[in-house]
């Protein structure tokens, strides 16, 4: 395994390989993979890392393709309000798990007899709101579509095999009652590695869940800011960069979120931190200060 690959991905791969080694039936494998994916979707490290993933309109991020068993781990990152093509996955099996945001999941049934080339009539069976931690189990040839929610959304996908470049899927247009053969989303290789180096901090959001500890006298003498001390317990304070400068010591009980390139990250560790130029000390491996 790569030395710096993200630990949640390593655990996911190991668990899936264990299932594939012990179980020959593909449907049983995929059903056994569902709780494994559920655990990954609850991983805070994976969620924090996903804030850095690029949008994937018409694409999938390809995290892993197993060289022995052929299963694939993908991700999609949808912008708000995006609409995917109504499609199936041919003969393959898919687990589609939402990590962040919300999406709408449409399920369809084909109601024509399939004898007219290029013609298909669909009936909408359901339109479900998918929330973080929820998984859609997509069996072969099941017709469905995903729509983006009110904001950016992220899904992690386990596929029984890679279709793109090997097998055509079907794309449907319910309005025009047409069907066509199509390739799946372009696969973009994406190394899921621990974040290292410098991170630009745009804003610090502080939420105090316990009584703050007063600043040590030597830090008071050094002129460090005192703005966080009197924030009532449970009240959220937002400190723009102009109020919390780089190098300033912020003695607070809980640092909850850090804005990085417009997205909020939730650190795994809660304690006082020092703001450093272009980076954050106190939450390895996400933030370090040179």
C-alpha positions as CSV (number, residue, x, y, z in Angstrom):
1,X,0.0,0.0,0.0
2,X,1.2,3.6,-0.6
3,X,3.0,4.9,2.5
4,X,0.8,8.0,2.8
5,X,-2.6,6.6,1.7
6,X,-5.5,7.7,3.9
7,X,-6.1,5.2,6.7
8,X,-9.9,5.0,6.1
9,X,-9.3,3.9,2.5
10,X,-6.8,1.3,3.6
11,X,-9.4,-0.1,6.1
12,X,-12.1,-0.1,3.4
13,X,-9.9,-2.0,0.9
14,X,-8.8,-4.6,3.5
15,X,-12.3,-5.3,4.6
16,X,-13.6,-5.6,1.0
17,X,-10.7,-8.0,0.1
18,X,-11.6,-10.1,3.1
19,X,-15.2,-10.4,1.9
20,X,-14.1,-11.2,-1.7
21,X,-11.6,-13.8,-0.5
22,X,-14.2,-15.7,1.6
23,X,-17.3,-15.4,-0.6
24,X,-17.5,-16.3,-4.3
25,X,-21.1,-15.1,-5.0
26,X,-21.1,-11.5,-6.2
27,X,-24.5,-10.4,-4.8
28,X,-23.5,-11.8,-1.4
29,X,-20.2,-10.0,-1.6
30,X,-21.9,-6.7,-2.3
31,X,-24.5,-7.1,0.4
32,X,-21.6,-7.9,2.8
33,X,-19.8,-4.7,1.6
34,X,-22.7,-2.5,2.6
35,X,-22.0,-2.3,6.3
36,X,-18.3,-1.9,5.5
37,X,-19.2,1.2,3.4
38,X,-21.5,2.4,6.1
39,X,-18.6,2.4,8.5
40,X,-16.4,4.4,6.1
41,X,-19.2,7.0,5.6
42,X,-19.1,7.6,9.4
43,X,-15.3,8.2,9.4
44,X,-14.5,11.8,10.3
45,X,-11.1,11.7,8.7
46,X,-12.6,10.7,5.4
47,X,-15.2,13.4,5.7
48,X,-12.6,16.0,6.5
49,X,-10.5,14.9,3.5
50,X,-13.5,15.0,1.2
51,X,-13.7,18.8,1.6
52,X,-10.6,19.0,-0.7
53,X,-11.9,16.8,-3.5
54,X,-12.7,18.4,-6.8
55,X,-16.1,18.5,-8.5
56,X,-16.7,15.6,-10.8
57,X,-19.3,16.6,-13.4
58,X,-19.4,13.7,-15.9
59,X,-16.5,12.1,-14.0
60,X,-15.7,9.7,-11.1
61,X,-12.7,10.0,-8.9
62,X,-11.0,6.6,-9.0
63,X,-9.5,5.8,-5.6
64,X,-8.8,2.1,-6.1
65,X,-9.3,-0.8,-8.5
66,X,-8.4,-4.2,-7.0
67,X,-5.8,-6.0,-9.2
68,X,-7.1,-9.5,-8.1
69,X,-10.9,-9.2,-7.8
70,X,-11.6,-6.2,-10.0
71,X,-13.9,-4.3,-7.6
72,X,-13.6,-0.5,-7.7
73,X,-13.9,2.4,-5.2
74,X,-15.0,5.7,-6.7
75,X,-16.3,9.0,-5.5
76,X,-18.5,11.7,-7.0
77,X,-18.6,15.3,-5.9
78,X,-21.7,17.1,-7.2
79,X,-22.3,20.8,-7.3
80,X,-25.6,22.1,-6.0
81,X,-28.6,21.3,-8.2
82,X,-26.8,19.1,-10.7
83,X,-28.8,16.4,-12.5
84,X,-27.4,13.1,-13.6
85,X,-28.5,11.1,-16.6
86,X,-31.1,8.4,-16.0
87,X,-29.2,5.2,-16.5
88,X,-28.4,1.7,-15.5
89,X,-25.1,-0.1,-14.7
90,X,-25.5,-3.0,-17.1
91,X,-24.8,-6.3,-15.4
92,X,-22.7,-4.8,-12.5
93,X,-23.6,-4.2,-8.9
94,X,-23.2,-0.9,-7.1
95,X,-23.2,0.5,-3.6
96,X,-23.7,4.3,-3.7
97,X,-23.2,5.9,-0.2
98,X,-23.5,9.5,0.6
99,X,-20.7,11.0,2.7
100,X,-21.6,14.7,2.7
101,X,-24.5,16.9,1.7
102,X,-27.8,15.7,0.4
103,X,-29.0,14.3,-3.0
104,X,-32.2,13.1,-4.6
105,X,-32.3,9.6,-5.8
106,X,-34.8,8.7,-8.5
107,X,-35.8,5.1,-9.2
108,X,-37.6,4.1,-12.4
109,X,-39.3,1.0,-13.9
110,X,-39.4,0.3,-17.6
111,X,-43.0,-0.2,-18.7
112,X,-42.6,-0.9,-22.5
113,X,-41.8,-4.3,-23.9
114,X,-38.3,-3.2,-25.2
115,X,-39.0,-4.4,-28.8
116,X,-38.6,-1.0,-30.5
117,X,-34.9,0.0,-30.9
118,X,-34.1,3.3,-29.3
119,X,-37.5,3.5,-27.5
120,X,-38.1,3.2,-23.8
121,X,-41.0,4.2,-21.6
122,X,-40.2,4.7,-17.9
123,X,-42.4,5.1,-14.8
124,X,-41.0,7.0,-11.8
125,X,-41.2,4.7,-8.8
126,X,-39.7,6.9,-6.1
127,X,-37.8,10.1,-5.4
128,X,-35.9,9.8,-2.2
129,X,-33.7,12.2,-0.3
130,X,-30.3,10.7,0.4
131,X,-28.6,12.0,3.5
132,X,-25.1,11.3,4.9
133,X,-24.6,7.7,5.9
134,X,-27.4,6.4,3.6
135,X,-26.6,3.8,0.9
136,X,-28.4,2.9,-2.3
137,X,-28.0,-0.7,-3.4
138,X,-28.1,-0.8,-7.2
139,X,-28.6,-4.3,-8.7
140,X,-27.9,-5.1,-12.3
141,X,-30.0,-3.2,-14.9
142,X,-31.9,-1.2,-12.3
143,X,-32.7,2.3,-13.7
144,X,-32.0,5.3,-11.6
145,X,-30.6,8.9,-11.5
146,X,-29.1,11.2,-8.9
147,X,-29.7,14.9,-8.5
148,X,-27.6,17.3,-6.5
149,X,-29.2,18.9,-3.4
150,X,-29.0,22.5,-2.2
151,X,-25.2,22.4,-1.8
152,X,-22.1,20.5,-2.7
153,X,-22.5,16.7,-2.1
154,X,-20.0,13.8,-1.9
155,X,-20.7,10.1,-2.5
156,X,-18.4,7.1,-2.1
157,X,-19.1,4.3,-4.5
158,X,-18.2,0.6,-4.5
159,X,-18.6,-1.2,-7.8
160,X,-18.4,-4.9,-8.4
161,X,-16.3,-4.1,-11.5
162,X,-15.2,-1.3,-13.7
163,X,-17.4,-0.7,-16.7
164,X,-15.9,2.3,-18.4
165,X,-14.0,1.3,-21.5
166,X,-15.2,-2.3,-21.3
167,X,-19.0,-2.4,-21.2
168,X,-21.7,0.0,-22.4
169,X,-24.5,1.1,-20.1
170,X,-27.9,2.4,-21.1
171,X,-28.9,6.0,-20.8
172,X,-32.6,7.0,-20.8
173,X,-34.5,10.2,-21.6
174,X,-38.0,9.8,-19.9
175,X,-39.3,13.0,-21.6
176,X,-38.5,11.8,-25.2
177,X,-39.0,8.2,-24.4
178,X,-35.6,7.2,-25.8
179,X,-32.8,4.9,-24.8
180,X,-29.2,4.7,-26.0
181,X,-26.0,2.9,-25.3
182,X,-23.5,5.1,-23.4
183,X,-20.2,4.9,-21.6
184,X,-20.1,5.6,-17.9
185,X,-18.4,8.6,-16.3
186,X,-14.8,9.3,-17.1
187,X,-12.5,7.7,-14.5
188,X,-10.0,10.2,-13.0
189,X,-7.3,8.5,-10.9
190,X,-7.1,10.2,-7.6
191,X,-4.6,9.3,-4.9
192,X,-6.3,9.5,-1.5
193,X,-3.4,10.4,0.7
194,X,-3.0,12.2,4.0
195,X,-3.1,16.0,3.7
196,X,0.4,17.4,4.3
197,X,2.2,20.7,3.8
198,X,0.7,24.1,4.1
199,X,-3.0,24.9,4.1
200,X,-4.4,28.4,3.6
201,X,-6.8,29.3,6.4
202,X,-9.5,31.8,5.5
203,X,-11.4,31.9,8.7
204,X,-11.5,30.2,12.1
205,X,-14.8,29.2,13.6
206,X,-14.7,28.5,17.3
207,X,-17.4,26.8,19.3
208,X,-17.0,26.7,23.0
209,X,-18.6,23.7,24.7
210,X,-16.9,24.2,28.0
211,X,-15.5,27.0,30.1
212,X,-12.4,28.5,28.4
213,X,-9.1,28.4,30.2
214,X,-7.6,31.8,30.8
215,X,-4.4,32.6,28.9
216,X,-1.2,32.0,30.8
217,X,0.3,35.2,32.2
218,X,3.4,35.0,29.9
219,X,1.2,34.9,26.9
220,X,-0.9,37.8,28.2
221,X,2.4,39.8,28.6
222,X,3.3,38.9,25.1
223,X,0.2,40.6,23.9
224,X,-1.7,37.6,22.6
225,X,-5.4,38.2,21.8
226,X,-8.0,37.6,24.6
227,X,-11.1,37.8,22.4
228,X,-12.2,34.2,22.9
229,X,-12.0,34.1,26.6
230,X,-15.4,35.6,27.4
231,X,-17.4,33.8,24.8
232,X,-20.2,32.1,26.7
233,X,-20.3,28.3,26.7
234,X,-22.0,26.8,23.7
235,X,-21.9,30.1,21.8
236,X,-20.2,30.0,18.4
237,X,-17.7,32.7,17.5
238,X,-16.3,33.4,14.1
239,X,-12.9,35.0,13.9
240,X,-12.0,36.4,10.5
241,X,-8.3,36.5,9.7
242,X,-8.0,40.2,10.5
243,X,-9.1,39.4,14.1
244,X,-7.1,36.2,14.6
245,X,-3.8,36.8,12.9
246,X,-1.2,34.3,11.9
247,X,1.0,33.4,14.9
248,X,-1.7,34.4,17.4
249,X,-2.3,32.0,20.3
250,X,-6.0,31.1,20.7
251,X,-6.7,29.5,24.1
252,X,-10.1,27.9,23.6
253,X,-11.6,24.7,24.8
254,X,-12.8,23.4,21.5
255,X,-11.7,24.4,18.0
256,X,-14.5,22.9,16.0
257,X,-14.0,23.8,12.3
258,X,-11.4,25.4,10.0
259,X,-12.2,26.9,6.7
260,X,-9.9,25.7,3.9
261,X,-10.4,27.1,0.4
262,X,-14.1,27.9,1.1
263,X,-14.9,24.5,2.8
264,X,-15.2,23.8,6.5
265,X,-13.0,21.1,8.0
266,X,-13.7,19.4,11.3
267,X,-10.5,18.6,13.2
268,X,-10.2,15.3,15.0
269,X,-8.4,16.8,18.0
270,X,-9.8,19.6,20.2
271,X,-7.3,21.8,22.1
272,X,-5.6,25.2,21.9
273,X,-3.9,26.0,18.7
274,X,-1.5,28.4,17.2
275,X,-2.3,30.1,13.9
276,X,0.7,29.9,11.6
277,X,1.1,31.5,8.2
278,X,-0.7,29.4,5.6
279,X,-1.1,26.5,7.9
280,X,-2.4,25.3,11.3
281,X,-0.4,23.7,14.1
282,X,-2.3,21.4,16.4
283,X,-4.2,18.9,14.2
284,X,-1.8,16.5,12.5
285,X,-1.9,15.1,9.9
286,X,-4.3,17.7,8.5
287,X,-2.5,20.8,9.6
288,X,1.2,21.5,10.3
289,X,3.2,24.6,10.6
290,X,6.7,24.9,9.0
